[in-house]
Every structure is written in structure tokens, then in C-alpha cells.
Amino acid sequence: DLLWRAFLALVMFFMVTPLFLVILFSFGESTLAAFPIGGFTFKWYEILFERGEFWKAFRNSLKIAVSVGIISTIIGTLSALTLSQMRARTATPIIAALSFPIMLPSLVVGVALVSFYTTLGLPLSIKTVIISHLVITQPFVILVIYARMVNFDYTIVESARDLGASPLYAFFTVTLPVVRSTVIGAAFIVIAISLDEFVISFFTIGGGNTLPTFVWGMLRTSVDPQINAIATILISLTVGSMAIALKLSQYRG
């Protein structure tokens, strides 16, 4: 038992330490990401917040993440509810097919999406990024909500229908309360994925930037301490979204 705990502690050390160092260096006076950090300062954040291109990338990231979170959750929820009413041998291959985009390398998906947009004559923009993120986030929503609803007793819904409830009224008063926390949790998972996505965004955004592509542009010219500040902001947004999703997943109904 002690050996397994030591192994787990070692795994956590290698997973968490790099993130901790990024956060630490973002508050260091030194221009190098190394010790000693030279004291505590907010200057890299102050310099970063004065850059108009940062705020544009930040707004783009939030716009994309929130849009994807809402749209993906609606479509994914309806898909999962439909699949949960099917037989397992019918639903399983459909779920596998819908999950195909997350099984492939992001590079392959990115190239395929660019080819698709080019064929349709769609110019690359924020809209194409949103569509692309929908492709790679749908499977997560479907899998999470399907797992919650697969054992749901639909006779409750049928009873509500027998008592005169319309399909829409039965959904909002019977089904949705059961799955509500899972749906909201799935939305925050999608937001976290969208905020961090680089490869798909890089291929499909055209001339704009999201925070990850903005960081990539900075890395191509120099290793700037502001990059640590941006990374810390992304970590905070992602961890916050995942924490909310995890908290909501603990509630049933």
C-alpha cells in the first residue's frame, strides 16, 4: 500500500510541478524561466494587459469557448438522450462513429477540416473555429450524458405523457431535472477543452488569434516572460472550469 502511494505521489509530482513552475515564474522578476526568480512582481501581467493583441485573443478565446459550450451542450444532450433510448448494440457503434474525431490526431482533423472548408468555399474565421471545436467536443458531451442517462427509467416520462404532459413539458419537468447537473458539468468540460485547443484553432482561425495561438506566435520570436503569465491565465480558466464540472458531477438530479 505504501509503495502504491509513493508511486502515485511521484506521478502527481511530475504532472503538477511543471504547472506550478510556470505560475511561479510568471510572478518572478527574472526574464529567464529559471531560479533564482529575483523577487515577486506583477510587471509581466501589467505589460501583457497593456497589449491590445492580447485582449483581442482573450476575447476570441472566450467567445469561441462560450459559444462552443452552449451549442455543443445542446446538440450533445439531445443526441445522448436519443441514444440512451436505443438498444446498446445499436447505440454503441453510433457512439463509436461520433467519437471518431477525438480518436484521430489533432493534426489530421485540422487538415481535414481546412480541406472541408476550402471545398465549401468558407473563409477561415472565428466561425470556422467554433464549428471545428464543435466537432471535437461533441463526443465528450455525448459520452458524459449518455453514461448518466443509460440507466434512466423512461417509464417516468411515459407516465407524465399519460397524464397529459406534452413531450416538451415532460422533458423540462421530468428528464431535465435528472440530468441538469451533468449537462452543466459537460458544458464546463467543453469550455475547458475549447480554451486550451491549439492545433485545430491554428489550422482553422485564419488571420485571427486565440490565446494558445497567440502564445505560439510569441514563442516563434522569443521566450518572453509574458508567456508564463498567459499560461497562468489559461491554467486558471481551465482548472476553474474543470473544478465546476467535477463539483456538479457529484450531484444526482
N, C-alpha and C positions, 0 to 999 in steps of 0.2 A: 504493500500500500504506500509506503514511504517512497519507494522507487518511482512509482507512477506519479506521485505528487511532484517529485523532483523533476521528472520528465515534463510534466505539464507546466511547471514553473519556468523551465528552460524554453519551452515553445513560446510561452507568453512573453518572455524576455525578448526573444528575437522578433516577435511581432510588434510589440509595443515600443521598444526602445527607439527605433528609427523615428517613429512619430513624435515621441517625447523630445528627441533631439531637435527635430525641425521646429517645434514650438519654442523650445529653449533658445535656439539660435535666432529666432525671429525677434527676440527681445534683447539680444546682445549687441553691444556697441561695435564689436569687431566686424569688419567687412568679409571675413572668412568664416565659413561654417566649420569652426574648429575651436578647441579650447586653447587658452582661456577666452571667454566670451567678452571680456573687457568691461563688464558692468551692465546694468539694466537700463534699457531705454525703449521709448516708443517711436523713435525717429523714423524707423523703416516703415512703420504704419502711416506716419504723418506724411512722408514723401509719397508713399503709394496712394494715399487718399487725395493727394493733390493732382494726380494724373487722370485726365479725362478719359483716356482709353481704358483705364481700369474700371471706372464706373460704367462705361458702356458695356464692357464684357460682363460685369457683375449683373447689370440689368438684363442682358441677354440670357445669362445662365438662369436667373430667377424666372424670367418669362417662359423659357423653354421648360424648366423643371415643373413649374406650377401647371402649365398647360398640359404637359405630358401626364402629370399626376392626376389631373381631373379626367381627361379624356380616356387615358389608359384604364383608370379605375372603373369608369362607367362601362366601357366595352368589355373589359376583362370580367367584371362582375356578372354582366348579362350572359357572357359566354360560359362562365363557370357554373352559373345556375342552370343553364340549359344542359351542360354536360353532366351535372350531378343527377339529372333525372333520367339519364340514359343507362343502359346496362354497362357494366365495367368493361366487357370485351369490345363494346362499341366505342366507349369514351376514351379508353387507353390509347388506341392508335391515333385518334384525333388530337389528343393532348400531346402525344409524341411529335406529330406533324407540326402543331402550333409552337412547340418548343424548339424546333429546328434552328431558328436564328441564334439562340444562345448556345447551341452546341458547336456552331462553326466559329472559327477565329474571327475576331472583330474586323481584321483587315479584309478578309474575304467578303464579309457582309457589307463593309463600307464600299468596296469596289463594285459589288453587285448593285447596291442602291444608287451609286453615281451613274452606272450604266442604265439603270431603270429610269432615272430622272432625265437623262440625256435623250433616251429613246422617246419619252413622252414630251420632250421639249420644255421641261420645267426648269427654270433658273434656280441655282443653288442659293438658299437664303435661310432665314430663321425658320420659315415654314417647312422646308425640306428637312431641317434638323429635327423639328418636332415630329414629323412623320416617321423619320428614321428611328428616333428614340421610342416611338410607339411600337415599332416592330420588335425591338429588343427588350421592351419592358412588359409587353402583354403576357408572355409566358409566366412571369413571376406572379402577376396578379391572378391569373387563371389557376396556377398551381396552389397558391395560398388559400384562395377562396374555395376552390374545389375540395381541398383537404378538409375544410371546415364544414362544407355542405354535403359531402358524400354520404354521410350517415343521418342527414336531416330527415325527420319524419314528415313527409309531404301530405300525410292524411290530415294534418292540422290545417293546411291550406285548403284541402278539399272540403273540410268541414266548414271553413269560412265561406267558401263558394256556395255550399249547400244552403247556408244561412242567408244568402243573397248578396254577398260581397262581390264586387267586380274584380277581375284579375288584378287591376292596378291597385285597388284598395286593399286586397288581400296581400299583395306584395309589400306595400308600405306598412301595414299593420301587423302582419304575421312573419313574413320572411325577413324583411329588412332589420327589424329589431334583433333577430337572432344573429345576423351576420354583420351588423353595423360596425362593431369594434374591429373585426377582421378586415372589413373593407377600408376603413380609415387607416389601419396599420399598413395594409398593402399600398395605399396611396403614398404614405411616407417612405416606404421602401423604394417605390418608383422614383420619388423625388430625389432620394439619396443617390440612386443609380444614375439618374439623368445629370445631376450636378457634377458627378465625377467622370462621366463618359468623355473620353478624349478622341479615340480613333474614329468612331462614327461621326462625331462632331467635326473633326478635322477634314474628313472627306466631303461632308455634305453642307457645310455652312457657307461656302463661297468666300466673299470678301470680309465677313464679319469675324467676331471672336466670342468665345465663351471663356470662362476663367481658365479651364485646362488648356485651351489653345493659346490663350494669352500668355500663360506660363511658358508654353513651348516656344513661343516667339521670343521671349526674354532669354531663355536658355540658349537659343541659337546665337545670340550676340555676346553674352557674358553670364557669369554666375553672380547674379545680383542678390543681396540680402533681402530685397523686397519679395523675392520668390518664396522665401521662408514664411513671410507674412501672408502671402496669398495662400500658401499651403495650409497655414494655420487656420485661416478663414474657411477654407474648404473642409478641413478636418472638423471644425466646429459645426458647420452646417450639416455635414454627413452624420456625425455622431449624434447630433441633436435629432435629426430625422429618424435614425435607427433606434434611438432611445425611446422616442414616442411610439414607434411601431412595436417595439418589444413590450412596452408598458401596456399598450392596447391589446396585444395578443394574449395577455394574461386574463382578460375579461371574456366571459362567455355570455352572449345575449345582452 
